[in-house]
Amino acid sequence: MRLDDVVPRPDHLTRQARWIAAEPAVVWDALHAVRMSGLPVTLVLSAARFLPVVLSGRGLGELHDRPFLDALPVPLLASDPPSSVVFGGVLQPWQLTGGEPGPALDAGRLRAWATPGWVKAAMDFRLTPSGSGTQLSSETRVTATDPASRRAFARYWRVIRPGSSAVRWEVLTAVELRATGRLG
């Protein structure tokens, strides 16, 4: 599955990539082994972002020691070991308490989702053999279902985009350190 299958024309897009001196299977295992507890920047930014959710009584459970890929705000849509993993769903992230929970949608239903008041978000991690290693990339795409949601998300994105990118860079670094044996 490709992100074009889910969010073909995003309003917002970020990409990060890193070459890692390890074969794709090793990088795949390292990606799945990264835990929130090993991502200090991600933990701080997540705590700051989700404090209103926790204070509202909805809580987040034990986020700090979960695998990073299990803590994403959108569900897994597809996994093709050791080459790609794709996540996607509908969100209202500009809402202080995170908005209404979105329905569980498969890739086709997510692509077709047009109910006003939401953004469709999709993210992937791709592993591509490259020379004597692996190119690990991550892309995030977001598109709104209506003009009001597009404006609301654009305001939200201006604030959180640097943190969102920092999280991806921290994850790519943690995967590299783990895959190359520089992190236990």
C-alpha positions in Angstrom: 0.0 0.0 0.0 1.2 3.5 -0.8 0.1 6.8 0.8 -1.4 7.7 -2.6 -3.9 4.9 -1.9 -5.1 6.8 1.2 -4.4 10.5 0.9 -3.5 11.2 -2.7 -3.7 15.0 -2.7 -2.6 16.3 0.8 -3.0 19.8 2.1 0.1 19.3 4.2 3.0 17.0 3.7 6.3 16.3 5.6 9.1 13.9 4.6 12.1 12.7 6.5 14.7 10.1 5.4 17.9 8.6 6.7 20.4 6.1 5.3 21.2 3.4 7.8 24.2 1.0 7.5 22.1 -2.1 8.0 20.0 -4.5 5.8 16.2 -3.8 5.6 15.2 -6.7 7.9 17.5 -5.4 10.7 16.1 -1.8 10.2 12.5 -3.2 10.2 13.2 -5.0 13.6 14.8 -1.8 15.0 11.8 0.3 13.9 9.4 -2.0 15.6 11.6 -2.1 18.7 11.7 1.6 19.3 9.7 2.4 22.5 8.3 5.7 23.7 10.6 5.5 26.7 13.6 5.8 24.4 12.3 9.0 22.8 12.7 11.8 25.3 11.7 14.6 22.9 8.7 12.7 21.7 7.6 12.0 25.3 7.9 15.7 26.3 6.0 16.9 23.2 3.4 14.2 23.6 2.9 15.1 27.3 2.5 18.7 26.4 0.0 18.0 23.5 -2.1 15.5 25.5 -2.2 17.2 28.8 -5.7 18.7 28.1 -6.8 15.2 27.1 -5.6 13.7 30.4 -7.1 16.6 32.4 -10.4 16.0 30.7 -10.5 12.5 32.2 -10.1 10.7 28.9 -6.5 9.8 29.8 -3.9 8.0 27.7 -3.0 5.0 29.8 0.7 4.1 30.0 2.1 5.9 27.0 5.7 6.1 28.2 6.8 2.5 27.6 4.7 1.6 24.6 6.3 0.8 21.3 6.3 4.0 19.2 4.3 2.5 16.4 1.6 1.4 18.8 1.3 4.9 20.2 0.5 6.7 16.9 -2.8 8.6 16.8 -4.0 6.7 13.8 -4.4 3.0 13.3 -2.3 0.6 11.2 -3.7 0.2 7.7 -1.0 -2.1 6.1 2.3 -3.8 6.9 4.6 -5.3 4.3 7.7 -6.6 6.1 10.4 -5.5 5.7 9.5 -2.7 3.3 6.7 -0.6 4.6 4.2 0.1 7.2 1.2 2.5 6.7 -1.0 4.2 9.2 -4.1 6.3 8.7 -7.3 7.6 10.1 -9.5 10.6 10.7 -8.8 13.2 13.4 -9.8 16.5 14.9 -6.4 17.4 16.4 -7.1 21.1 16.6 -9.6 20.4 19.3 -8.1 21.0 22.7 -9.1 17.6 24.0 -8.4 15.8 20.7 -11.9 16.0 19.3 -14.3 13.1 18.7 -12.9 9.6 18.3 -12.9 8.9 14.6 -14.4 5.7 13.1 -12.2 2.8 12.3 -11.7 2.9 8.5 -9.8 0.7 6.1 -7.7 2.4 3.4 -10.6 2.6 0.8 -13.1 4.0 3.2 -10.5 6.5 4.5 -9.7 7.7 1.0 -13.5 8.2 0.4 -14.2 9.8 3.7 -15.8 13.2 3.1 -17.7 14.0 6.3 -17.1 17.7 7.2 -15.3 18.5 10.4 -12.3 16.1 10.0 -8.8 15.7 8.6 -7.6 12.5 7.0 -4.1 11.8 8.2 -1.8 9.1 6.9 1.8 8.3 7.7 4.2 5.6 6.5 7.7 4.3 7.1 9.4 2.9 4.0 12.6 0.8 3.9 14.4 0.7 0.6 17.7 -1.2 0.0 20.4 1.3 -0.9 24.0 0.3 -1.5 25.2 -1.6 1.6 22.3 -0.3 3.8 18.7 0.9 3.9 17.1 4.2 3.2 14.5 4.6 5.9 11.9 7.3 5.1 8.8 8.6 6.7 6.1 10.7 5.1 3.0 12.3 6.8 0.1 13.5 4.7 -3.0 15.4 5.9 -6.0 16.7 4.0 -9.2 18.3 5.4 -12.7 17.3 4.5 -14.0 20.9 4.3 -12.8 24.5 4.2 -13.5 25.1 7.9 -11.5 22.1 9.0 -8.7 23.1 6.5 -8.4 26.5 8.2 -8.6 25.0 11.7 -5.9 22.4 10.9 -3.7 24.9 9.2 -3.6 27.0 12.4 -2.9 23.9 14.5 -0.2 22.7 12.0 1.7 26.0 12.1 2.2 25.4 15.9 2.9 21.6 15.9 4.7 21.0 12.6 8.2 21.6 14.0 7.5 19.2 16.9 6.0 16.7 14.5 9.1 16.8 12.4 11.3 16.6 15.5 9.5 13.4 16.5 10.1 11.8 13.1 13.8 12.7 13.2 14.1 11.4 16.7 12.5 8.1 15.6 14.8 7.8 12.6 17.8 8.4 14.8 16.7 5.8 17.4 16.1 3.2 14.6 19.6 3.9 13.2 21.3 3.6 16.6 19.4 0.4 17.3 20.0 -1.1 13.9 23.7 -0.4 13.9 24.2 -1.7 17.4 24.9 1.7 19.0 21.8 1.4 21.2 20.8 -1.6 23.1 
